[in-house]
Amino acid sequence: MPCEHCTQKKKHRDDDEYKKLLNRLSRIEGQIRGIRKMVESDAYCTDILVQVSAVSAALNAFNKELLSNHIHTCVANDIREGNDETIDELCETLKKLMK
């Protein structure tokens, strides 16, 4: 059973989109591991904060890419098929992203 924030919907991504998203996530994972090493090695606070800011920016870039893909594919297709509920879903998602 999925968590309350997940849906049963799935999306097949083309190879290019899939690779781009996974590459971004791999870089973010590397940045997180780097921050952990900084903490473990007693790095100076501001140096760690700068790296955390870089991770936040990378996550925002990932969100923008994924949201753009979602709008151009899932949302556009659903609207063409007359499924206007997708617009409400998109609005709710945007509200969550803008917190």
N, C-alpha and C positions, 0 to 999 in steps of 0.2 A: 504494500500500500504506500503510495507516495506521500510526501509531507504536504501540509496544507498549502504551501507556496508553489507546489509543482502541479503540472497538468499531465494528462495522459496523451496530449498531442505530441507528435513527433514531426521532424522536418528532415528531409534528405537534403544534404548540402552537396553542391558540386565539388569536385576535387580542389579547385582553386580556392573557394571560400573555406573549405575544411582545412587546407594546409595553412592559409593565412591566419585563421583563428588559433589553430594549434601552435603555430610559430610564436604568435603574440603571447599565448599562455606559457609557453616554455621559457620565453624571456622573462616574464613576470615571476615564474617559479625560481629562476636563477637569481633574480633580484632579491626575492624573499630569503633565499638561502644565504645570500651575501649579507643581508641585514642580520640574520641570525648569527653568522660568524662574527660580525662586528660587535654584537652584544656579548658573545662568548669571549671575545678578545678584549673586552673593556674599552671599546672605541669611544671617542668623545661624543657626547650627546648630540651636538649640532651636526656632526658628520652623519650620525644615524638618522636624524630628522630629515636631512637633505635626501638621503636614500629612500626614506619612507615617502617623501613627497614625490620622488621619481616613480615609485611603484603606484601611487595614487593616480598620477598622470597616465601611466601605462594602462591601468585598469579603466580609466575614463576613455582612453583611445579604443580599448577593446569594446567597451559598451557602445561607443559611437559607431564602430564598424558593424557590430552585431545588430544594433537598432536599425541602421541604414539598410542592411541586408533584409531584415525582417519586414520593414516597410515596403521595400521594392519587390519582395516575393510574397510572403504570407499575407500581408495586409492587402496588397494590390489584388492578388488572386481572389481572396475572400470577397472583396468589394465587387469585383467583376462578376462573381457568382451570386451576388445579392445577399451575402452574409454580413450585414451591417453591425452585428454584435462584435465583430473584430475591431471596429472603431472604438467601442466602449472599452474593450480589453486593452487597446493601445493607450487610450487616455489614462486608464488605471496604472498601466506600466510606467507611463511618463511621470505620473504623480509620485510613484515610488522612487523613481530615479532622481527626482528633483528634491528629495528630502535633504 
